[in-house]
Amino acid sequence: MYFKKQSIGISLLVTLMLFTCICVGSVGANSSSIYDIRISYGDKVRVVLDLSKNIQPKTIYFITNPDRLVIDLPFLNWRVKKNLKQLIKNPIIGLRYGQFSSHVFRVVLELNSTFVLKNSFHLPGSKTNYRYDRVVIDLRHVRKLLPFNLPGRKPAINHRKVDRKIVVVLDPGHGGVDPGAVSPSGTMEKDVVLRAAKIIATVLNKTGKYKVYLTRNSDKRVPLRVRFKIAQKRRAGVFFSIHADSIKGSKARGVALYTLSAKGSNKEASRLAKKENASERFFNETLSEQYKSSDRDLKKILDDLGPKGFSMALVDERRMSQKLSRSLDSELRKVVRMLPNSKRSANFQVLKSPDHPSILIELGFLSNPKDEKLLLSRGYFIKIATALALGLDRFCYRGVEACTPNQDRQANEVEN
């Protein structure tokens, strides 16, 4: 009887294992995937994607400076087995791919010159002909014309005023039950940065060039995922996270600008990122239960974008953030004290939005009595706000794409 029961148990176990394998296999077979990518060259460049049934791009568009073709697809698995280096040939100088968001898989072709979308179409697969669905994208090269002027005539100058307002989202750190840094005299970071954000918003709005939104207007803690959603909903062109630091000892003074990087630019940058990220994790877990059900996918994406790598969009925005940081730094140091090596970088969770340049601004040190006095001064914040406005002017109005969110950089867009 013992052996009989054992054999029955083993048979049942084997049956369950087979059933599980069949189920898993079915899921894998039916999941959306990209199986191959082919590129042909000639008078036009043709890109062909082999996809699962009924998968079509959400959008196809170009980004310039540098030139790139962006293909946004629904969530899918990358099953291309070929070495992608064999596809790299003039005018294509690079190819990247990755999960851009919980609903978008992105393929990017880096180009060495400007192209426009000539045509795109979908070819359904069939059992008798070709098993995969195909998306075909044809690109046409645009030859840049040299400017021509009649002899003795000055080149025409476009005096059209810029009529767009750039959206700036200010994110005053901490808030509510999270005080942030606290000075020896009891001044709280959450109060300082909220006041600073309101003054900066007033100065920027008065220029007529910017429309400013705050992630919080009162003493409350806003979860990180909600702050990202605010910036996305407002179609932010720039995101500033505003903080004040504190450190053992009282010698450290000055303003610093932080951009995103896999590792800290120095020990202090790493220390600050570790402290701020710990605060984000702790308070997001304790205060954002109401957001968990709808934002688990976004949280997973943010967690995955750790030191091991960045998504393609993050790489682009990191480069833009560094350029913006240089522009702001050159103006700030004219009016306020800056930390040594004031342009810093570290792996800050709050800077991991893939849609716009993001910078964390440390306004000073609450652990330093002189800085604390400045951080309680309206005049100090007006100086900072004025410098930020000048730095933004230099950066944002130098080209049509600066300070424009990724979701709006869609020339030649093809909607599904």
N, C-alpha and C positions, 0 to 999 in steps of 0.2 A: 504493500500500500504506500509505503514511503516513497519508493521509486516511481510509482505511478503518479502520485501527487506532484513529485518533482518534475516529471516529464510534462505533465499538464501545465505546470507553472512556466517551464521553459518555452513550451509551445506558445503560451499566451504572451510571454515576453517578446519572442521572436515576431509574433504577429503584430504586436504594438510597435515594435521597431520598424518593421516593414511599412506599416501604415504611416508612421511618422516620416519616414524617408520619402514615401510617395507624396505626402502632403507638402513637405519642404520642397521636393522636386517640382511639384506643380506650381508652387508659389514662385520659385526661381524662374521657371519656364515662362510664366505669365507676367512677370514683372517687366516694367518698361525699361528698355535698354538701348544703348547705342553700340552697334557691333563693328562699324568700320567708318573710316573717313578717308575720302580720296580727293586729290586736288589735281586738276589738269591746267596746263599753262599754254598760252598762245596769245591771240588777239584779245582774248578775255580770259579771266581766271574763273574756273568752275570748281565749286566745292560741292561734294556729294556726301551726304550722311546716310548710312544704313541704320534704320531704326525699327523698333517693334511696331506692331500694327497700330495705326491711327494716332501716331505721335507726330505732332507738327510743332514748329517753333512758336513760342509766344510772341517774340519780337526779333527782328533782325535790324541792326542799326550800326552806324559808324561813330567812332570817337576820334577826334584829332588831337594833335600835339601830345604824344605821337599818334600816328594813324593806326587805328585798330578796327577790325570787324568784330562785332559782338553778336553771338547767336544765343538767345535765351530759350531754353527748352523746359518742358515740365520736368518734375522730379524723375530721375532715371538712374540706371546703373551704367558705368563705363565698362564695356566689355571689348574694347578695341585691343587687339593683341599685337599689332605691328609696331615697330619702332618709329615713333613720330618724327625722329630726326630726318628720316628719309623724305618727309613731306616738305622740309624747309628748303626752299629754293626761291630765288629772286622772282617776284617782289615780296614773298612771304618770308619774314625773318624770325618768326617765333610762333609757337602754338601752345596755348594753355587751356586747361579745363578744370572744372571743380564745381562742388555744390555751393551755389551763391547764397541761397536761402532755403527755407524748408520746402519751398514750392518751385524753385528755379534751379536748373543745372545750366551752367554757362560755359560756352566754348569761345575762346578769343583767338583770332588770328592777328598777329602783329605784322604791319605792312610798312614797307620802306617808302611809300608814296601814297598819294591820295586816290581813292577809288569811290565810285558810286554804285549803287545797286541797280544792275541792268534788268534782272529778272529773278524770280524765285517761284518754284512750283513743287508740287507733291506728286510722287508716283507710287500708287499702291502696289504692294507685292502680291504674288499669287503662288499657288502650289505648283503650277505648271511652268511658270516663267522664272521669276526671281522672288525668293521667299521673303525678303525684307522690304518694308516700305522705304522709299528714298525721298529725301529732301534735296533739291538741286538749287544751288545759289550761284548766279552768274554775276561777276563783278566787271565793271568797265573802268579802265584807267582814265584819270582826269589829268590832262596836261596843263600845267600852270603857265599862263600867258604872261609875258613880260609887259610891264606897264608901257604904254605908248603915249607920247605927247607931241603935239605939233611943234615945230621949231619956234623958239621964242615964247612959248606958252608955258606957264607954270603948271605943275601937276595939280589936279583938282584935289581939294581937301574936303573930307566929309565932316561937316560941322553939326551933324545930327546929334542932338542931346541924348544921352542914355536915359531911357524912360523906365527902365525896370528897377524895382527895388529888390535888393538882395536880402534874403531872409537869414537872420542870425538868431540862433537859439542859445540862450545863456542858461547854464545849469549850475545854480548855486549848490555847492556840496552839502551833504548831511541834512539835518533838519529833524524836527520832531524829537523823538526819544534819542536820536543820535546827535550829540553836540559837536562831534568832530574834535579838533584840537581845542584845548582850554589853557589860557594863560595863567600864570601864578596868581594874578589878581582876579581871575574868574571870567574874563572875556571869552565868549564861546565863538568858535569858528563859524557855526551855522548862522549866527546873527550877523557877523561881519560880512560874510560872503553874500548873504541875501541883500543887505544894504548896498554893497558894492554893485551887485547885479542890477539893481533898480536904477542906480545912478548911471551906470554904463549904458543901460537901455535908453534912458532919457537922452543922453548925449548922442548916441547913434541915431535914434529916431529923429532928432532935430536936424540932422544933416540932410534929411530928405532922400537919402540914398539907400537907407536900410529900414527893414521892418523887423523889429526885435520881439521875440517871445521868450518867456521864462518857463522853465520846467516846474518851478514852484514860486508862488507869490506870497506865501505865508510860512509859518513855522511848522512844516510837516515834512515827513520823510516820503519821498517818491521812489518806488522801486526802479531799478536800472532799466528793466524791460519797458516800463511805462515811459521813461524818459526818452528811450530810443523811439518809441512810437510817436511821442510828441514831435520829435525832430522830423520824423518821416512824414507825419500828417501835415506839418507846416511846410514841408518841402524845403528844409533847411539847406542853405548854401554853405554855411559855416556853423560849427558847434564849438562853444567854449565851455569847459567845465571849470568852475571858479572855486579856488580853495585858499586856505591860509595854513601854513605849516607850523610845526612845533618840534623841537629837538632838544635832547639833553644838552645842558649848557645854554648860554645866552649870547654867544658871539655871532652866530649865523644871522645874516640880514640880507634882504633884497628880494627882488622879483625873479622868477624863473618860468620858462615856458617848456612844457613837456609834450612831445609827440610820441606816437606808438612805435615800439620796436620789440623784437623778440627778447632781447636782454637789455638790462639797464646800461646807460652810457657811463655810469659810475656807481659807486656803492650807495651814495645818497639817493640817486634816482631809483635804484632797486629797492632800497628801504621804503621810500615813499610809495612806490607802486604796491609793494607787499602790504603796507598798512592800509592803503585805500581799498585794495581788492578784498582784504579781509573784512573791512567794514561793509562793502557791497554784499559779500556772500552772507554775512551774518544777518544783516537787516533785511535783505531780500527774502531770506528763508523765514524770518519771523513776522514780516509785515505784509507780504504780498500773496497770501493764500488765495485771495479773490482773483488773482491773475494767473494762477498756475495752470488751470485747465486749458486756457486758450493760448498760453505762451510757452508750453514745454518745448516745442520745436525750436523756437527762437533761443531759449535758454541753452539747449543742447548745442546749437550752432555757436553761440558765444563761448561756451565752455570748450568746444573743440578748437577754437581759434587761439590756442595757447602758444607757448614758446616754440612749439615744433613747426609752426608754419602759419602763413596767412592765406586767406582766400585771395583770388586774383584782384578783386575790387579793393580789398584792404591794401594790397601792394600799391595800387594806383593812388589811393587816397593818402597813404602814408607819404608818398613822394610829394603830393600837393601840400600836405600838412607841414612838411619840412620847409617847403618854399614859403608858405605863409608865416611860419615861425620866424624865419630870417627877416621877413618884411616887418613883422611886429617888433622884433627885438631891436632893429635899427632905430625905430621911433621911440620905444620905451626908454632905452638907455640915455636918450637926450633929456628926459624929464624926471626919472626916478632911479634909485639905486638898484642895480642888477646883481644877482649872484655871480661869482666867477663861473665861467662856462655855462652861461645862462640858458643856452639852447640845449636842452637835455631830452632824453628819451628813455622809455621803459615800457613794460608790458601792462599798461593800464586797461582794465576791463571797460571803463567808461569811454575810452577812445576807440573802441572796436566797431564803430559804425562803418559800413562799406560804402556809404552814399555821399559823403561830404568830408572836407578837411575837418579834423577834430584836434583841438589843443587844450591841454590842461594848464591853467594859469595859476601859479602860486603867487599870491599878492604880497607875501611877506611872512615873517615869523612871529607868532604870538609869544614865543619863548624869549624874544628879545624886547626889552622895554621900549626902545626907540621905535622899532617896527610896530609894536602894539599901539603906540601913540599915533603913528601914521594911519594904522588900520581903523582907528576911531575918527579919522579926519575926513570930512566930505571933500575938501580940497585935494587930498591925495588921490581919491577915486576919480575926481574930475580930470586930473593930470593923466591918470592911466587910461581913462575912457577916451580922451582926446588923442593920445598916442595910438590906441587901438584903431580909432577911426582913420587916422592917417595911414597906418599900416594896411588896413583893409582896403582903403582907396587904391593904394599902389598895387596891391595883389589882385583884388577882385575885378577891377575895371581895365586890366591890361589885355583881356581877351574875352571872347564870347563864352568860353567854357569855365573860366575861373569862377569859383563860388556858385556854380550851377550844379544842383544835385544830379547824381548819376542817372536817376530815373527820368530826368528832363533832357539828357544829352542824346536825343534820339532823332538824328537826321535820317532821312530815307527809311523811316520805320515801316515795318510791315506787320500789321496786327493779324493775329490768328483769327 
